[in-house]
């Protein structure tokens, strides 16, 4: 299985029931019917990771201020 890592995107659009995410080197095409069914899980996972990332960052800032 090949993995694609999209660090950022400069273009996002949809046509023909496909979602396109494009950066300078890659293009990811997702079937919208499949994606929409997975969207609640994707949103939950992203929210959890974002929250954890912010907690970790705040803890590092607090620790650096104590020094």
CHARMM-style PDB file with segment names, atoms N, HN, CA, C and O in Angstrom:
ATOM      1  N   UNK     1       0.841  -1.173   0.000  1.00  0.00      PROA
ATOM      2  CA  UNK     1       0.000   0.000   0.000  1.00  0.00      PROA
ATOM      3  C   UNK     1       0.894   1.246   0.000  1.00  0.00      PROA
ATOM      4  O   UNK     1       1.814   1.346   0.811  1.00  0.00      PROA
ATOM      5  N   UNK     2       0.635   2.165  -0.876  1.00  0.00      PROA
ATOM      6  HN  UNK     2      -0.112   2.084  -1.535  1.00  0.00      PROA
ATOM      7  CA  UNK     2       1.393   3.399  -0.953  1.00  0.00      PROA
ATOM      8  C   UNK     2       0.748   4.454  -0.052  1.00  0.00      PROA
ATOM      9  O   UNK     2      -0.475   4.593  -0.023  1.00  0.00      PROA
ATOM     10  N   UNK     3       1.584   5.195   0.684  1.00  0.00      PROA
ATOM     11  HN  UNK     3       2.577   5.082   0.661  1.00  0.00      PROA
ATOM     12  CA  UNK     3       1.099   6.247   1.565  1.00  0.00      PROA
ATOM     13  C   UNK     3       1.376   7.604   0.935  1.00  0.00      PROA
ATOM     14  O   UNK     3       2.429   7.828   0.338  1.00  0.00      PROA
ATOM     15  N   UNK     4       0.430   8.485   1.079  1.00  0.00      PROA
ATOM     16  HN  UNK     4      -0.425   8.303   1.564  1.00  0.00      PROA
ATOM     17  CA  UNK     4       0.587   9.864   0.615  1.00  0.00      PROA
ATOM     18  C   UNK     4       0.431  10.771   1.819  1.00  0.00      PROA
ATOM     19  O   UNK     4      -0.538  10.666   2.571  1.00  0.00      PROA
ATOM     20  N   UNK     5       1.408  11.676   1.997  1.00  0.00      PROA
ATOM     21  HN  UNK     5       2.194  11.761   1.386  1.00  0.00      PROA
ATOM     22  CA  UNK     5       1.349  12.635   3.089  1.00  0.00      PROA
ATOM     23  C   UNK     5       1.151  14.023   2.496  1.00  0.00      PROA
ATOM     24  O   UNK     5       2.027  14.541   1.804  1.00  0.00      PROA
ATOM     25  N   UNK     6       0.003  14.618   2.769  1.00  0.00      PROA
ATOM     26  HN  UNK     6      -0.708  14.197   3.331  1.00  0.00      PROA
ATOM     27  CA  UNK     6      -0.281  15.968   2.317  1.00  0.00      PROA
ATOM     28  C   UNK     6      -0.074  16.901   3.495  1.00  0.00      PROA
ATOM     29  O   UNK     6      -0.921  16.990   4.384  1.00  0.00      PROA
ATOM     30  N   UNK     7       1.043  17.588   3.500  1.00  0.00      PROA
ATOM     31  HN  UNK     7       1.732  17.516   2.778  1.00  0.00      PROA
ATOM     32  CA  UNK     7       1.348  18.512   4.583  1.00  0.00      PROA
ATOM     33  C   UNK     7       0.469  19.753   4.514  1.00  0.00      PROA
ATOM     34  O   UNK     7       0.000  20.248   5.539  1.00  0.00      PROA
ATOM     35  N   UNK     8       0.253  20.241   3.328  1.00  0.00      PROA
ATOM     36  HN  UNK     8       0.633  19.839   2.496  1.00  0.00      PROA
ATOM     37  CA  UNK     8      -0.600  21.407   3.144  1.00  0.00      PROA
ATOM     38  C   UNK     8      -1.247  21.316   1.766  1.00  0.00      PROA
ATOM     39  O   UNK     8      -0.846  20.507   0.930  1.00  0.00      PROA
ATOM     40  N   UNK     9      -2.239  22.143   1.548  1.00  0.00      PROA
ATOM     41  HN  UNK     9      -2.565  22.800   2.228  1.00  0.00      PROA
ATOM     42  CA  UNK     9      -2.912  22.190   0.260  1.00  0.00      PROA
ATOM     43  C   UNK     9      -3.016  23.639  -0.194  1.00  0.00      PROA
ATOM     44  O   UNK     9      -3.139  24.554   0.620  1.00  0.00      PROA
ATOM     45  N   UNK    10      -2.964  23.826  -1.486  1.00  0.00      PROA
ATOM     46  HN  UNK    10      -2.864  23.083  -2.147  1.00  0.00      PROA
ATOM     47  CA  UNK    10      -3.188  25.169  -2.004  1.00  0.00      PROA
ATOM     48  C   UNK    10      -4.481  25.235  -2.811  1.00  0.00      PROA
ATOM     49  O   UNK    10      -4.949  26.319  -3.157  1.00  0.00      PROA
ATOM     50  N   UNK    11      -5.055  24.067  -3.109  1.00  0.00      PROA
ATOM     51  HN  UNK    11      -4.674  23.186  -2.827  1.00  0.00      PROA
ATOM     52  CA  UNK    11      -6.303  24.042  -3.863  1.00  0.00      PROA
ATOM     53  C   UNK    11      -7.189  22.912  -3.350  1.00  0.00      PROA
ATOM     54  O   UNK    11      -6.741  21.779  -3.176  1.00  0.00      PROA
ATOM     55  N   UNK    12      -8.436  23.240  -3.118  1.00  0.00      PROA
ATOM     56  HN  UNK    12      -8.800  24.160  -3.259  1.00  0.00      PROA
ATOM     57  CA  UNK    12      -9.440  22.237  -2.760  1.00  0.00      PROA
ATOM     58  C   UNK    12     -10.675  22.538  -3.601  1.00  0.00      PROA
ATOM     59  O   UNK    12     -11.166  23.667  -3.619  1.00  0.00      PROA
ATOM     60  N   UNK    13     -11.171  21.516  -4.298  1.00  0.00      PROA
ATOM     61  HN  UNK    13     -10.772  20.599  -4.284  1.00  0.00      PROA
ATOM     62  CA  UNK    13     -12.402  21.696  -5.058  1.00  0.00      PROA
ATOM     63  C   UNK    13     -13.065  20.338  -5.248  1.00  0.00      PROA
ATOM     64  O   UNK    13     -12.466  19.296  -4.983  1.00  0.00      PROA
ATOM     65  N   UNK    14     -14.307  20.368  -5.708  1.00  0.00      PROA
ATOM     66  HN  UNK    14     -14.794  21.214  -5.923  1.00  0.00      PROA
ATOM     67  CA  UNK    14     -15.051  19.136  -5.948  1.00  0.00      PROA
ATOM     68  C   UNK    14     -15.723  19.211  -7.312  1.00  0.00      PROA
ATOM     69  O   UNK    14     -16.217  20.260  -7.726  1.00  0.00      PROA
ATOM     70  N   UNK    15     -15.730  18.073  -7.998  1.00  0.00      PROA
ATOM     71  HN  UNK    15     -15.329  17.221  -7.662  1.00  0.00      PROA
ATOM     72  CA  UNK    15     -16.488  17.922  -9.240  1.00  0.00      PROA
ATOM     73  C   UNK    15     -16.647  16.438  -9.520  1.00  0.00      PROA
ATOM     74  O   UNK    15     -15.835  15.620  -9.088  1.00  0.00      PROA
ATOM     75  N   UNK    16     -17.688  16.106 -10.238  1.00  0.00      PROA
ATOM     76  HN  UNK    16     -18.348  16.770 -10.589  1.00  0.00      PROA
ATOM     77  CA  UNK    16     -17.969  14.709 -10.609  1.00  0.00      PROA
ATOM     78  C   UNK    16     -17.986  13.785  -9.399  1.00  0.00      PROA
ATOM     79  O   UNK    16     -17.516  12.650  -9.470  1.00  0.00      PROA
ATOM     80  N   UNK    17     -18.530  14.275  -8.288  1.00  0.00      PROA
ATOM     81  HN  UNK    17     -18.912  15.197  -8.230  1.00  0.00      PROA
ATOM     82  CA  UNK    17     -18.654  13.504  -7.049  1.00  0.00      PROA
ATOM     83  C   UNK    17     -17.299  13.086  -6.475  1.00  0.00      PROA
ATOM     84  O   UNK    17     -17.191  12.052  -5.816  1.00  0.00      PROA
ATOM     85  N   UNK    18     -16.264  13.895  -6.729  1.00  0.00      PROA
ATOM     86  HN  UNK    18     -16.351  14.735  -7.265  1.00  0.00      PROA
ATOM     87  CA  UNK    18     -14.931  13.657  -6.188  1.00  0.00      PROA
ATOM     88  C   UNK    18     -14.408  14.938  -5.546  1.00  0.00      PROA
ATOM     89  O   UNK    18     -14.635  16.038  -6.050  1.00  0.00      PROA
ATOM     90  N   UNK    19     -13.703  14.777  -4.427  1.00  0.00      PROA
ATOM     91  HN  UNK    19     -13.518  13.883  -4.018  1.00  0.00      PROA
ATOM     92  CA  UNK    19     -13.072  15.879  -3.719  1.00  0.00      PROA
ATOM     93  C   UNK    19     -11.587  15.863  -4.053  1.00  0.00      PROA
ATOM     94  O   UNK    19     -10.935  14.825  -3.943  1.00  0.00      PROA
ATOM     95  N   UNK    20     -11.054  17.006  -4.458  1.00  0.00      PROA
ATOM     96  HN  UNK    20     -11.584  17.849  -4.547  1.00  0.00      PROA
ATOM     97  CA  UNK    20      -9.648  17.129  -4.850  1.00  0.00      PROA
ATOM     98  C   UNK    20      -8.906  17.983  -3.833  1.00  0.00      PROA
ATOM     99  O   UNK    20      -9.327  19.098  -3.526  1.00  0.00      PROA
ATOM    100  N   UNK    21      -7.805  17.462  -3.312  1.00  0.00      PROA
ATOM    101  HN  UNK    21      -7.462  16.556  -3.561  1.00  0.00      PROA
ATOM    102  CA  UNK    21      -6.904  18.186  -2.415  1.00  0.00      PROA
ATOM    103  C   UNK    21      -5.544  18.210  -3.114  1.00  0.00      PROA
ATOM    104  O   UNK    21      -4.969  17.161  -3.405  1.00  0.00      PROA
ATOM    105  N   UNK    22      -5.039  19.409  -3.378  1.00  0.00      PROA
ATOM    106  HN  UNK    22      -5.506  20.261  -3.140  1.00  0.00      PROA
ATOM    107  CA  UNK    22      -3.847  19.533  -4.211  1.00  0.00      PROA
ATOM    108  C   UNK    22      -2.800  20.392  -3.516  1.00  0.00      PROA
ATOM    109  O   UNK    22      -3.113  21.438  -2.948  1.00  0.00      PROA
ATOM    110  N   UNK    23      -1.538  19.931  -3.570  1.00  0.00      PROA
ATOM    111  HN  UNK    23      -1.283  19.082  -4.031  1.00  0.00      PROA
ATOM    112  CA  UNK    23      -0.414  20.766  -3.151  1.00  0.00      PROA
ATOM    113  C   UNK    23       0.570  20.847  -4.322  1.00  0.00      PROA
ATOM    114  O   UNK    23       0.225  20.463  -5.440  1.00  0.00      PROA
ATOM    115  N   UNK    24       1.774  21.334  -4.083  1.00  0.00      PROA
ATOM    116  HN  UNK    24       2.053  21.645  -3.175  1.00  0.00      PROA
ATOM    117  CA  UNK    24       2.718  21.537  -5.176  1.00  0.00      PROA
ATOM    118  C   UNK    24       3.188  20.242  -5.827  1.00  0.00      PROA
ATOM    119  O   UNK    24       3.599  20.246  -6.987  1.00  0.00      PROA
ATOM    120  N   UNK    25       3.131  19.134  -5.091  1.00  0.00      PROA
ATOM    121  HN  UNK    25       2.796  19.130  -4.148  1.00  0.00      PROA
ATOM    122  CA  UNK    25       3.704  17.893  -5.608  1.00  0.00      PROA
ATOM    123  C   UNK    25       2.696  16.767  -5.798  1.00  0.00      PROA
ATOM    124  O   UNK    25       2.964  15.809  -6.524  1.00  0.00      PROA
ATOM    125  N   UNK    26       1.541  16.873  -5.152  1.00  0.00      PROA
ATOM    126  HN  UNK    26       1.323  17.651  -4.563  1.00  0.00      PROA
ATOM    127  CA  UNK    26       0.616  15.745  -5.151  1.00  0.00      PROA
ATOM    128  C   UNK    26      -0.827  16.208  -5.318  1.00  0.00      PROA
ATOM    129  O   UNK    26      -1.169  17.371  -5.106  1.00  0.00      PROA
ATOM    130  N   UNK    27      -1.647  15.252  -5.704  1.00  0.00      PROA
ATOM    131  HN  UNK    27      -1.370  14.307  -5.876  1.00  0.00      PROA
ATOM    132  CA  UNK    27      -3.077  15.480  -5.795  1.00  0.00      PROA
ATOM    133  C   UNK    27      -3.772  14.266  -5.190  1.00  0.00      PROA
ATOM    134  O   UNK    27      -3.513  13.129  -5.586  1.00  0.00      PROA
ATOM    135  N   UNK    28      -4.640  14.513  -4.245  1.00  0.00      PROA
ATOM    136  HN  UNK    28      -4.850  15.436  -3.924  1.00  0.00      PROA
ATOM    137  CA  UNK    28      -5.412  13.448  -3.621  1.00  0.00      PROA
ATOM    138  C   UNK    28      -6.857  13.593  -4.071  1.00  0.00      PROA
ATOM    139  O   UNK    28      -7.440  14.672  -3.964  1.00  0.00      PROA
ATOM    140  N   UNK    29      -7.433  12.511  -4.574  1.00  0.00      PROA
ATOM    141  HN  UNK    29      -6.959  11.635  -4.661  1.00  0.00      PROA
ATOM    142  CA  UNK    29      -8.816  12.509  -5.042  1.00  0.00      PROA
ATOM    143  C   UNK    29      -9.593  11.517  -4.188  1.00  0.00      PROA
ATOM    144  O   UNK    29      -9.206  10.356  -4.053  1.00  0.00      PROA
ATOM    145  N   UNK    30     -10.699  11.994  -3.611  1.00  0.00      PROA
ATOM    146  HN  UNK    30     -11.013  12.937  -3.721  1.00  0.00      PROA
ATOM    147  CA  UNK    30     -11.502  11.164  -2.702  1.00  0.00      PROA
ATOM    148  C   UNK    30     -12.930  11.094  -3.224  1.00  0.00      PROA
ATOM    149  O   UNK    30     -13.506  12.112  -3.610  1.00  0.00      PROA
ATOM    150  N   UNK    31     -13.491   9.910  -3.237  1.00  0.00      PROA
ATOM    151  HN  UNK    31     -13.023   9.083  -2.923  1.00  0.00      PROA
ATOM    152  CA  UNK    31     -14.881   9.741  -3.602  1.00  0.00      PROA
ATOM    153  C   UNK    31     -15.756  10.358  -2.509  1.00  0.00      PROA
ATOM    154  O   UNK    31     -15.640   9.986  -1.342  1.00  0.00      PROA
ATOM    155  N   UNK    32     -16.617  11.285  -2.874  1.00  0.00      PROA
ATOM    156  HN  UNK    32     -16.711  11.588  -3.822  1.00  0.00      PROA
ATOM    157  CA  UNK    32     -17.408  12.024  -1.884  1.00  0.00      PROA
ATOM    158  C   UNK    32     -18.405  11.116  -1.161  1.00  0.00      PROA
ATOM    159  O   UNK    32     -18.636  11.299   0.034  1.00  0.00      PROA
ATOM    160  N   UNK    33     -18.999  10.147  -1.853  1.00  0.00      PROA
ATOM    161  HN  UNK    33     -18.811   9.998  -2.824  1.00  0.00      PROA
ATOM    162  CA  UNK    33     -19.952   9.243  -1.194  1.00  0.00      PROA
ATOM    163  C   UNK    33     -19.296   8.481  -0.048  1.00  0.00      PROA
ATOM    164  O   UNK    33     -19.901   8.298   1.008  1.00  0.00      PROA
ATOM    165  N   UNK    34     -18.064   8.041  -0.257  1.00  0.00      PROA
ATOM    166  HN  UNK    34     -17.572   8.191  -1.115  1.00  0.00      PROA
ATOM    167  CA  UNK    34     -17.321   7.331   0.779  1.00  0.00      PROA
ATOM    168  C   UNK    34     -16.867   8.292   1.870  1.00  0.00      PROA
ATOM    169  O   UNK    34     -16.991   8.006   3.061  1.00  0.00      PROA
ATOM    170  N   UNK    35     -16.345   9.423   1.449  1.00  0.00      PROA
ATOM    171  HN  UNK    35     -16.245   9.655   0.481  1.00  0.00      PROA
ATOM    172  CA  UNK    35     -15.801  10.407   2.397  1.00  0.00      PROA
ATOM    173  C   UNK    35     -16.866  10.919   3.355  1.00  0.00      PROA
ATOM    174  O   UNK    35     -16.606  11.040   4.552  1.00  0.00      PROA
ATOM    175  N   UNK    36     -18.043  11.219   2.862  1.00  0.00      PROA
ATOM    176  HN  UNK    36     -18.254  11.121   1.890  1.00  0.00      PROA
ATOM    177  CA  UNK    36     -19.095  11.790   3.708  1.00  0.00      PROA
ATOM    178  C   UNK    36     -19.508  10.811   4.806  1.00  0.00      PROA
ATOM    179  O   UNK    36     -19.883  11.234   5.900  1.00  0.00      PROA
ATOM    180  N   UNK    37     -19.444   9.517   4.527  1.00  0.00      PROA
ATOM    181  HN  UNK    37     -19.140   9.173   3.638  1.00  0.00      PROA
ATOM    182  CA  UNK    37     -19.774   8.509   5.538  1.00  0.00      PROA
ATOM    183  C   UNK    37     -18.696   8.443   6.623  1.00  0.00      PROA
ATOM    184  O   UNK    37     -18.992   8.138   7.778  1.00  0.00      PROA
ATOM    185  N   UNK    38     -17.453   8.729   6.251  1.00  0.00      PROA
ATOM    186  HN  UNK    38     -17.212   8.977   5.313  1.00  0.00      PROA
ATOM    187  CA  UNK    38     -16.341   8.698   7.201  1.00  0.00      PROA
ATOM    188  C   UNK    38     -16.133  10.035   7.917  1.00  0.00      PROA
ATOM    189  O   UNK    38     -15.367  10.105   8.879  1.00  0.00      PROA
ATOM    190  N   UNK    39     -16.794  11.074   7.469  1.00  0.00      PROA
ATOM    191  HN  UNK    39     -17.416  11.016   6.688  1.00  0.00      PROA
ATOM    192  CA  UNK    39     -16.554  12.413   7.986  1.00  0.00      PROA
ATOM    193  C   UNK    39     -16.752  12.560   9.491  1.00  0.00      PROA
ATOM    194  O   UNK    39     -15.927  13.218  10.125  1.00  0.00      PROA
ATOM    195  N   UNK    40     -17.789  11.992  10.106  1.00  0.00      PROA
ATOM    196  HN  UNK    40     -18.459  11.458   9.591  1.00  0.00      PROA
ATOM    197  CA  UNK    40     -17.912  12.125  11.564  1.00  0.00      PROA
ATOM    198  C   UNK    40     -16.698  11.562  12.312  1.00  0.00      PROA
ATOM    199  O   UNK    40     -16.244  12.160  13.288  1.00  0.00      PROA
ATOM    200  N   UNK    41     -16.181  10.442  11.874  1.00  0.00      PROA
ATOM    201  HN  UNK    41     -16.550   9.956  11.081  1.00  0.00      PROA
ATOM    202  CA  UNK    41     -14.998   9.852  12.505  1.00  0.00      PROA
ATOM    203  C   UNK    41     -13.768  10.704  12.245  1.00  0.00      PROA
ATOM    204  O   UNK    41     -12.958  10.911  13.148  1.00  0.00      PROA
ATOM    205  N   UNK    42     -13.618  11.199  11.033  1.00  0.00      PROA
ATOM    206  HN  UNK    42     -14.276  11.031  10.299  1.00  0.00      PROA
ATOM    207  CA  UNK    42     -12.481  12.053  10.698  1.00  0.00      PROA
ATOM    208  C   UNK    42     -12.491  13.311  11.560  1.00  0.00      PROA
ATOM    209  O   UNK    42     -11.451  13.704  12.087  1.00  0.00      PROA
ATOM    210  N   UNK    43     -13.640  13.939  11.708  1.00  0.00      PROA
ATOM    211  HN  UNK    43     -14.485  13.620  11.279  1.00  0.00      PROA
ATOM    212  CA  UNK    43     -13.749  15.158  12.523  1.00  0.00      PROA
ATOM    213  C   UNK    43     -13.422  14.863  13.982  1.00  0.00      PROA
ATOM    214  O   UNK    43     -12.704  15.631  14.622  1.00  0.00      PROA
ATOM    215  N   UNK    44     -13.942  13.758  14.514  1.00  0.00      PROA
ATOM    216  HN  UNK    44     -14.526  13.134  13.994  1.00  0.00      PROA
ATOM    217  CA  UNK    44     -13.672  13.395  15.912  1.00  0.00      PROA
ATOM    218  C   UNK    44     -12.181  13.185  16.141  1.00  0.00      PROA
ATOM    219  O   UNK    44     -11.618  13.705  17.104  1.00  0.00      PROA
ATOM    220  N   UNK    45     -11.541  12.421  15.253  1.00  0.00      PROA
ATOM    221  HN  UNK    45     -11.998  11.999  14.470  1.00  0.00      PROA
ATOM    222  CA  UNK    45     -10.112  12.138  15.401  1.00  0.00      PROA
ATOM    223  C   UNK    45      -9.271  13.415  15.287  1.00  0.00      PROA
ATOM    224  O   UNK    45      -8.326  13.608  16.051  1.00  0.00      PROA
ATOM    225  N   UNK    46      -9.612  14.272  14.345  1.00  0.00      PROA
ATOM    226  HN  UNK    46     -10.380  14.115  13.723  1.00  0.00      PROA
ATOM    227  CA  UNK    46      -8.881  15.532  14.186  1.00  0.00      PROA
ATOM    228  C   UNK    46      -9.046  16.418  15.406  1.00  0.00      PROA
ATOM    229  O   UNK    46      -8.079  17.029  15.862  1.00  0.00      PROA
ATOM    230  N   UNK    47     -10.246  16.497  15.938  1.00  0.00      PROA
ATOM    231  HN  UNK    47     -11.031  16.001  15.567  1.00  0.00      PROA
ATOM    232  CA  UNK    47     -10.500  17.312  17.131  1.00  0.00      PROA
ATOM    233  C   UNK    47      -9.698  16.784  18.313  1.00  0.00      PROA
ATOM    234  O   UNK    47      -9.100  17.568  19.049  1.00  0.00      PROA
ATOM    235  N   UNK    48      -9.676  15.467  18.507  1.00  0.00      PROA
ATOM    236  HN  UNK    48     -10.162  14.830  17.909  1.00  0.00      PROA
ATOM    237  CA  UNK    48      -8.920  14.877  19.610  1.00  0.00      PROA
ATOM    238  C   UNK    48      -7.426  15.182  19.476  1.00  0.00      PROA
ATOM    239  O   UNK    48      -6.784  15.564  20.454  1.00  0.00      PROA
ATOM    240  N   UNK    49      -6.879  15.019  18.291  1.00  0.00      PROA
ATOM    241  HN  UNK    49      -7.401  14.709  17.496  1.00  0.00      PROA
ATOM    242  CA  UNK    49      -5.452  15.266  18.081  1.00  0.00      PROA
ATOM    243  C   UNK    49      -5.109  16.739  18.247  1.00  0.00      PROA
ATOM    244  O   UNK    49      -4.079  17.077  18.830  1.00  0.00      PROA
ATOM    245  N   UNK    50      -5.961  17.607  17.743  1.00  0.00      PROA
ATOM    246  HN  UNK    50      -6.798  17.333  17.270  1.00  0.00      PROA
ATOM    247  CA  UNK    50      -5.733  19.046  17.862  1.00  0.00      PROA
ATOM    248  C   UNK    50      -5.767  19.478  19.324  1.00  0.00      PROA
ATOM    249  O   UNK    50      -4.928  20.264  19.765  1.00  0.00      PROA
ATOM    250  N   UNK    51      -6.735  18.965  20.066  1.00  0.00      PROA
ATOM    251  HN  UNK    51      -7.416  18.327  19.707  1.00  0.00      PROA
ATOM    252  CA  UNK    51      -6.845  19.280  21.493  1.00  0.00      PROA
ATOM    253  C   UNK    51      -5.607  18.795  22.235  1.00  0.00      PROA
ATOM    254  O   UNK    51      -5.045  19.536  23.042  1.00  0.00      PROA
ATOM    255  N   UNK    52      -5.175  17.570  21.979  1.00  0.00      PROA
ATOM    256  HN  UNK    52      -5.632  16.968  21.324  1.00  0.00      PROA
ATOM    257  CA  UNK    52      -3.994  17.019  22.647  1.00  0.00      PROA
ATOM    258  C   UNK    52      -2.746  17.813  22.297  1.00  0.00      PROA
ATOM    259  O   UNK    52      -1.907  18.082  23.158  1.00  0.00      PROA
ATOM    260  N   UNK    53      -2.632  18.179  21.056  1.00  0.00      PROA
ATOM    261  HN  UNK    53      -3.313  17.960  20.357  1.00  0.00      PROA
ATOM    262  CA  UNK    53      -1.484  18.966  20.608  1.00  0.00      PROA
ATOM    263  C   UNK    53      -1.425  20.306  21.339  1.00  0.00      PROA
ATOM    264  O   UNK    53      -0.350  20.746  21.745  1.00  0.00      PROA
ATOM    265  N   UNK    54      -2.561  20.946  21.503  1.00  0.00      PROA
ATOM    266  HN  UNK    54      -3.435  20.589  21.173  1.00  0.00      PROA
ATOM    267  CA  UNK    54      -2.603  22.233  22.206  1.00  0.00      PROA
ATOM    268  C   UNK    54      -2.291  22.074  23.691  1.00  0.00      PROA
ATOM    269  O   UNK    54      -1.642  22.937  24.280  1.00  0.00      PROA
ATOM    270  N   UNK    55      -2.740  20.993  24.296  1.00  0.00      PROA
ATOM    271  HN  UNK    55      -3.268  20.292  23.817  1.00  0.00      PROA
ATOM    272  CA  UNK    55      -2.435  20.726  25.706  1.00  0.00      PROA
ATOM    273  C   UNK    55      -0.930  20.540  25.869  1.00  0.00      PROA
ATOM    274  O   UNK    55      -0.323  21.097  26.785  1.00  0.00      PROA
ATOM    275  N   UNK    56      -0.337  19.762  24.983  1.00  0.00      PROA
ATOM    276  HN  UNK    56      -0.830  19.310  24.239  1.00  0.00      PROA
ATOM    277  CA  UNK    56       1.108  19.530  25.049  1.00  0.00      PROA
ATOM    278  C   UNK    56       1.879  20.836  24.870  1.00  0.00      PROA
ATOM    279  O   UNK    56       2.847  21.087  25.587  1.00  0.00      PROA
ATOM    280  N   UNK    57       1.462  21.651  23.938  1.00  0.00      PROA
ATOM    281  HN  UNK    57       0.675  21.447  23.356  1.00  0.00      PROA
ATOM    282  CA  UNK    57       2.131  22.931  23.705  1.00  0.00      PROA
ATOM    283  C   UNK    57       2.022  23.834  24.935  1.00  0.00      PROA
ATOM    284  O   UNK    57       3.016  24.429  25.350  1.00  0.00      PROA
ATOM    285  N   UNK    58       0.854  23.940  25.508  1.00  0.00      PROA
ATOM    286  HN  UNK    58       0.046  23.456  25.170  1.00  0.00      PROA
ATOM    287  CA  UNK    58       0.665  24.786  26.689  1.00  0.00      PROA
ATOM    288  C   UNK    58       1.507  24.275  27.861  1.00  0.00      PROA
ATOM    289  O   UNK    58       2.075  25.076  28.604  1.00  0.00      PROA
ATOM    290  N   UNK    59       1.593  22.982  28.033  1.00  0.00      PROA
ATOM    291  HN  UNK    59       1.131  22.331  27.430  1.00  0.00      PROA
ATOM    292  CA  UNK    59       2.418  22.421  29.102  1.00  0.00      PROA
ATOM    293  C   UNK    59       3.898  22.737  28.889  1.00  0.00      PROA
ATOM    294  O   UNK    59       4.602  23.046  29.849  1.00  0.00      PROA
ATOM    295  N   UNK    60       4.373  22.665  27.663  1.00  0.00      PROA
ATOM    296  HN  UNK    60       3.800  22.414  26.883  1.00  0.00      PROA
ATOM    297  CA  UNK    60       5.766  23.009  27.373  1.00  0.00      PROA
ATOM    298  C   UNK    60       6.037  24.489  27.644  1.00  0.00      PROA
ATOM    299  O   UNK    60       7.089  24.846  28.173  1.00  0.00      PROA
ATOM    300  N   UNK    61       5.083  25.344  27.278  1.00  0.00      PROA
ATOM    301  HN  UNK    61       4.229  25.054  26.848  1.00  0.00      PROA
ATOM    302  CA  UNK    61       5.241  26.783  27.542  1.00  0.00      PROA
ATOM    303  C   UNK    61       5.275  27.040  29.048  1.00  0.00      PROA
ATOM    304  O   UNK    61       6.118  27.797  29.529  1.00  0.00      PROA
ATOM    305  N   UNK    62       4.374  26.421  29.783  1.00  0.00      PROA
ATOM    306  HN  UNK    62       3.689  25.806  29.392  1.00  0.00      PROA
ATOM    307  CA  UNK    62       4.354  26.589  31.244  1.00  0.00      PROA
ATOM    308  C   UNK    62       5.672  26.119  31.868  1.00  0.00      PROA
ATOM    309  O   UNK    62       6.219  26.777  32.752  1.00  0.00      PROA
ATOM    310  N   UNK    63       6.172  24.977  31.399  1.00  0.00      PROA
ATOM    311  HN  UNK    63       5.728  24.442  30.681  1.00  0.00      PROA
ATOM    312  CA  UNK    63       7.431  24.444  31.925  1.00  0.00      PROA
ATOM    313  C   UNK    63       8.593  25.379  31.623  1.00  0.00      PROA
ATOM    314  O   UNK    63       9.468  25.577  32.466  1.00  0.00      PROA
ATOM    315  N   UNK    64       8.605  25.945  30.442  1.00  0.00      PROA
ATOM    316  HN  UNK    64       7.894  25.784  29.758  1.00  0.00      PROA
ATOM    317  CA  UNK    64       9.708  26.853  30.095  1.00  0.00      PROA
ATOM    318  C   UNK    64       9.659  28.150  30.924  1.00  0.00      PROA
ATOM    319  O   UNK    64      10.699  28.748  31.198  1.00  0.00      PROA
ATOM    320  N   UNK    65       8.481  28.572  31.313  1.00  0.00      PROA
ATOM    321  HN  UNK    65       7.636  28.086  31.090  1.00  0.00      PROA
ATOM    322  CA  UNK    65       8.345  29.792  32.113  1.00  0.00      PROA
ATOM    323  C   UNK    65       8.806  29.569  33.551  1.00  0.00      PROA
ATOM    324  O   UNK    65       9.208  30.519  34.224  1.00  0.00      PROA
ATOM    325  N   UNK    66       8.753  28.328  34.029  1.00  0.00      PROA
ATOM    326  HN  UNK    66       8.426  27.557  33.483  1.00  0.00      PROA
ATOM    327  CA  UNK    66       9.192  28.016  35.389  1.00  0.00      PROA
ATOM    328  C   UNK    66      10.708  28.059  35.521  1.00  0.00      PROA
ATOM    329  O   UNK    66      11.229  28.245  36.621  1.00  0.00      PROA
ATOM    330  N   UNK    67      11.410  27.891  34.430  1.00  0.00      PROA
ATOM    331  HN  UNK    67      10.987  27.740  33.536  1.00  0.00      PROA
ATOM    332  CA  UNK    67      12.878  27.796  34.466  1.00  0.00      PROA
ATOM    333  C   UNK    67      13.513  29.154  34.637  1.00  0.00      PROA
ATOM    334  OT1 UNK    67      14.738  29.261  34.687  1.00  0.00      PROA
TER     335      UNK     67
END
